[in-house]
Amino acid sequence: MEEPRKRARPGRSPAPAGRTARPRQAEVARLAGVSQATVSLVLADKRQGPAISEETRRKVLEAARSLGYVPDPAARRLAAARNNLLGVFSFTATFPTDVQHSYYPFLVGVEREAAERGYDLVLFTGSSTGGAGAAGPDALSRVRLADGCLFLGRHAPVEELGRLVADGFPVVHLGRRDEPAGLHWVGADYVSAAREVVGHLAGLGHRRMVLIREDDEAPASTDRERGFAEGLEAVGHGSVFRSADPERDLTPERLRSWLADGVTAFVAEETDTGAAWRALRRAAADAGIECPRDVSLALLGSPPADLADGPEPTGFDIPRTRLGAAAVRMLAALVAGEEATEPLVACTFRPGATSGPPPGAEDH
């Protein structure tokens, strides 16, 4: 006897054949060619906030019907039960509360903007997920206690962040990130800032420079390298020295070899470890090279705390407090179901005391 066929509910297309998982808003957004925030507004029939054209509404609704999308009742209840808490996740074993820590100014901006908007903060660290750098499907699940979460760190786990984004949980990364797709972020304009530093060195007469950077593909590092290359395009020649351990690999002998080849300026990137700048300063000191008499040095960022008492390096300052505030503004917009955009924040050039004309320039 033939089994009776299940009938689809009126007004809703059946889910695609063979599908077992509930379609998500992120899939609707991809199919409709719009942002997930737009999908959320259309499906909730919210008319306040950003204006959404009827054509866009039609695309979203057609995409939802074709996928068999049905709003998750549990997710709706959670959205309606917001508790005005924003999470801040640091991929460190303990939360960076030391005023000398590079993350501290970010947190000042986060706290001020959150208070201005009536939010309290929930702080998460790597230890709250089983240890710094912990991974796995539930590694970041605790952040769902908040209405949304900010993430700080050069090496955040892409897969775990991707799950949060795909589930429609509001997430903002502090610092540019290309992955996972759909992740919102705020960042500084490191390309323009690095280009300005190189332009300053070129203006002093330097034509051969070396960039010292850590050996990874963090966007902050690649942006600095791009600005370094752009600054040298019309005026000179540059090379890049990458190392997983600059303090081991950047030796006095290597530095002297570069100088013998005509290099007159070295530029180091800033990272949370400060390894590149620390290694460059130590190698110059061990080689008996005086700065800026014998060579010019520049830092693409701020010096690590243990070198803050030395000569102020030529370079730029990162507007960390402003970035923290921008991240909160973006996260608050996502929590409210609004479109969220923030421009790149400009860095401030710092003349410093570690650069000058190349040796012998006064003789020409």
N, C-alpha and C positions, 0 to 999 in steps of 0.2 A: 504494500500500500504506500502510495506516495506521501511523503511527509509534507505538512503544510508549510508554505514559504513564509518567512518572517517579513512583515511589511515595514517599510521605512516610515518613520514619523512624518506627518505632513509638514511641508515647509523646509525640510532638510534633506540634502542629498545623502545617500548612503555612503559610508566610508569606503575608500578604494579597496578593491578585492585583495585579500591576503594581508591586510593591515590589522595589527593587534593593538598597537599603542595609540593613545589618544593624540590627535594632531595638536600641535602647539602654535601659539601666536607667532613664534619666530618663523614657522613654515608658511603661515598665511602671509606674513610680511614679505618673504622671499618671492612667493608666487605672485603677489600683487605688485612687487617692485616698490614698496614703501618701507618706512621705518616701523619697528615694532611698536613704538609709542603711538604712531598714527593708527595702527591696527587696534590698539587698546582703546583709543578714543572713539573710533568708529563703532566697534562692537559693543561698547558701553553706551553708545548713542549720546556722547557728551558733546554739547554744542558750545560750551564755554571754552576758553583757551584759544589755541591757534586755529585760524580759519581753515577748514578742510573742504575742498571743492566737491561737488556732487559726483564728478567723474571719478575722483579718488575714492569716495565712499562706495561707488558702484564696483570698482575693481576689488576693493577689500571684501565686500560682501560676496561677490562672485567667487573669489579665491576661497573664502571660508566655506561656502556651500560645496565647491568642488572637492575640498578635502574632507568634508564631513565634520568640520570643526564645531565643537560644542563647548561653551565656557565651562571650566572646571568649577563646580560649586564650592569646593574647599578653598580654591584660590580666591574666589570672589569674597568668601567670608573673611579670609585673611586680609585681603585688600581693604575691606570695610573696617577691619579691626586694627587700624594703624595705631601704634603706640608712641609716635613721635621720637623714636630712637633711630639713630644712624650708627652703623658699625664702622670702625676703623681697624683694618687688619694690617699688621706689620709682620713681614716674613722674617722675624727675629725671635730668638728664644725668650727674651724679655722685652717689655715695651720700652722704647727709647725715650726716657724722660730726662736724661742728662742734657743740660742746656748746650753742651758742646757737641752733641750728636747732630749729624747733618739732617736728620729727620725732624729735629725739635722745632725749627721755624715753620715747617709744614704744619705741624700739629697746633701751633699757636694760631695760624690762619684758620685751620679747621675748627678749632674750639670757638673762636670769636664769631665766625660766620654762622656756626650751628646755634650759638646762643642768640644771635640776632634774629634767627628764623624760628626760634622756639623749640629747637631739638636738643635732646640729651644725647650723649655719646656712649657707645658700648665698645670697649677696647678688646681686640683679639690679637694674639701673638701666635707664632709658630708652635709654641708649647701647648696652646689650647687645642691643637689638632694632632697631638701626638709627637710633637717635635718640630723644630724649624725645618722647613722644606718637606714636611710630610706630604704624601700623595695618596691617591685612592679616591674612589667614588664619593666618599663622605668626608673627605679631608676638610672641606670648607663649609660643611652643612650647618655648623653652629651660627654662622653669620645670619641665617634666616630668622634668628631671634629679633633682629632689627628690621626696620622698614626698607633698608637698602644699606649698601656697604661701600666704603672707600678702601682701596688696596694700595699699599706702598711697597715697592721692592723691584729690583732689576730683573729678578728671575721668578716671577709668579707662575704657578702651574697653569699652562694653557688649557689642558683638558678640563680641570675642575672649574676654572673660570667660565669655560664654554658651557658647562652644564647650567651654571647660574644664569648666564645670558639667555640660553635657549628656553629656560623655564620662565623667563620674563621677570626674574628678580632684578631690581635696580642695582647696577654695579657701575662704579667709576674707578678707573685706574689713574693714579697720580703719576704721570709720565707717559710719553707716547708709547703705544703698543699697536702692532699690526695684527696680532692674534690674541684671542679668538675673534672670528668675524662677528661684527655687531657690538663689540665692546666699546663703551664710551670712555674717553680719557681726556685729561687736560695736560698740557705740557708747555715747556719753555721753548723759545725759538733759539735752539742751540746752533743751528746752521748760520743764521745771521750773526750771532754773537761770536762764534769762532772765526768767521770771515773778517769781522772787525778787528779782532786781535791780530790776525795774520796781516791785515792791512796796516796796522800800526807798526808792526815789525818791519814790513816792507818799506814803510815811510822813513824808518830809521836807516835804511840802506841794506837790510838783510835780503839775500837772494837764494840762499840754500838753507832749508829748515828740515827738521825731523820731528814727527809727531810720535809721542810715546803713549801707547794705549794698552789696555788689558785685552786679552785674547778671547772675546766673546762677541755675540751679535746683538747685544742690547741696543735698542733704538737710540738711546741717549748717546751711546758711543759712536754709532754709525752717523748720527746727525753731526756730531762734532767733527768727525773725519771728513764729512762732505763739506762743511764750512771751511776747514783747513785747506782742502783741495781747491775750492772755489777762490779762496783768497790768494792762492799762489798762481792761478791760471795765467794771468797777464804779466806777472812780475818776476817769477823765479821758478825754482825747482824744489820739490819736497818729496820726502819718503816717509813711510809709516813703519814703525817698529812695534810689533804686537807680541805680547808675552803673557802667559798664564801666571807667571811669577816675576814681575818686573824687578823686585828687590833681589832676586837671585841672578837674573839674566842681564840686567843693565850694569855692566862692570865699568870700572875706570878705564880699562884698556879699550873697551868698545867706544867709549866716549872720546878718547884721544884719537882713535881711528877715524871717527866722523870728522873731528876737527881738522885732521890732516887732509881729509878729502874736500875741505872747503866749507863745511857746515858751520854757520855762525850763530844759529838760534835753535833752541829746542822748545817744543810745546808739549805739555802733558795734559791728559784728560783728568778730570775729577771723577772719582767714583766713591761709593760708600766706604771702600777700604782705604782710599788715599794712596794706594800702592805705587801708582805711576809717578806722582809728584815726589813722594818720599824717596823712591829709588833714584830719580833724577838728581835731587839735591844731594843725596849721599854720594852718588858716583862723582859728581862735580867736586865735592869736598875732598873725597879720597884721591882724586886725580890732581889736586892742587890747583883747580881751575877757579878763578875768581869771577863772580857775577856782579855787575854786568861788564867788568873790564875785559875779560877774555871771551865771554860768551853771554848771550841773552837767553833768559828763561821766561816762559809764560805758562800760565795755568788756566785751563778752560773750566773755570769754576772757582771754588774757594778752597784754601789749604786745609788739611786735616788738623784737628785740634792740637796735636803734639808738635806741629810746626807753626802754630799761629803767632809765636813770639818772634819769628825770624823776619827778614825783610818782606814787606808786602809784595806779593807777586803780581806782575803784570797779568791781566786776564779779564775776567768778568765775574760779576756777582749774580747768582741765581735768585729770582724773586720768590723765595720759598713760601713766605707768608701769604703773598698774593695767590700763588698756585693752590695752597691749601684752601683759601676762601673760594676760589673758582671751582674747585672740586666739589665743595659743599653745595654751591649754587646749582651745579649740574645735577648732582645727586637728588637734591630737593625737587628739581623739575621732573626728573624721571619718576620719583615716588608719586608725584602729583599726576603722572600720566601725560606730561607735556613734552614737546620737542625740546631737546637739550643741546645747545651748542655753546662753546666758549672759544674765543680766539687764542692763538699762541701768545704767551706772555713774554714780552721783551726782557732780555737781560741787560744789566748795566755795565758798561765798559769800565775797567779799573786800570789806570795808568801804571800804578805800582812802582817798585824800585828795582826790578830785576831785569830791566831791558835798557839798552842804549845802542849807540852806533856800533857796527862791527869793528873789530880791531883793525887799525890802519885806515879807517874811513876818513879821519881828520887829515891824513896825508894826501888825499886826492882832491 
